[in-house]
Amino acid sequence: MAGADTARRALLVVNKKARNGGLDLDAVKGVLRRGGIEPVEPPPDETDCKALIHAHASTCDMVILGGGDGTLNAAAQALAEAQLPLGILPLGTANDLARSLGLPADPLEAAEVIATVPARPIDLGCVNGHYFFNVASIGFSADLAGELTADLKRRLGTVGYGVAAFRLLRRARPFTVYIEHDGTVETVRTIQVSVGNGRHYGGGMTVEENATVDDGLLNFYSLEVAHWWRLLALLPALRRGTQGKAADVRAFQTTEVILRTKKPRAVNTDGELTTYTPAHVRVLPKAVQVHAPERDAPSAASAGRPSIFP
């Protein structure tokens, strides 16, 4: 471990399959070294970030992950267990957590943040024992995650989300969800249910306009629309995070919610299908330390990224 006059050792894991995972990171490593951080890179054939984090927990001072939200999702539990600070190089397609944290999109600028900005605590979400940073969803968003192939994301970037979404849109049908929270049980017909830990998800959608990833709360919404075309009308609100004001959208804040469906439905966490209903979702306050600016205001570099359909 690093002493007062030695470089901090950082486990550097890059997902080469991420959209920008093949970038030459020599300049990034230079920024880190000038900031007193020595990258420790595993052999190329060792790609399981969860196993790597556990293996290096006693010999490294921090973890730097290069990739997108799927990469971060895969590492979330190991990061919480190892209690190592996290630095993020946003090399994926959507980079929603980076946006929620106000991190710059440029890897060199992101490296500067890692080297110069202290780590601060943020929350994690947990559904059926699976940890996530951004959002857990069932319905349309989960169906979209199943259809959005790695090739489509790599070729089209965030536009790929829109292409896949419009393929699915006309097939979307309401389903019944039983929502248990804060001592109540509600039965609803919905197209999609989302439970957000952070602010952004789905390549630019917003869970709730004032949500932060360190407020100790989950932001819930349910799209209880009568027809699929109503989703198009809601799109501007979904981008801003104001959909909860619509009459056919149920929204509330909580710390724990249980979702049940008549038949098991896949749950999408940060773009990955990780579990099925019944889904027990809860917040884990201050579970991980991340090198990021204070609070969640978008940075100038990240704020202008395109938004697409959830």
PyMOL commands that set and color helices and strands:
alter all, ss='L'
color gray80, all
select helices_A, chain A and resi 26-34+49-56+69-82+96-100+107-116+140-147+150-156+159-169+229-240+243-245+300-303
alter helices_A, ss='H'
color red, helices_A
select strands_A, chain A and resi 8-14+37-40+62-67+86-90+119-127+130-132+135-139+175-181+184-190+192-196+200-201+205-206+218-223+249-254+256-261+266-269+272-276+279-291
alter strands_A, ss='S'
color yellow, strands_A
deselect
rebuild
show_as cartoon
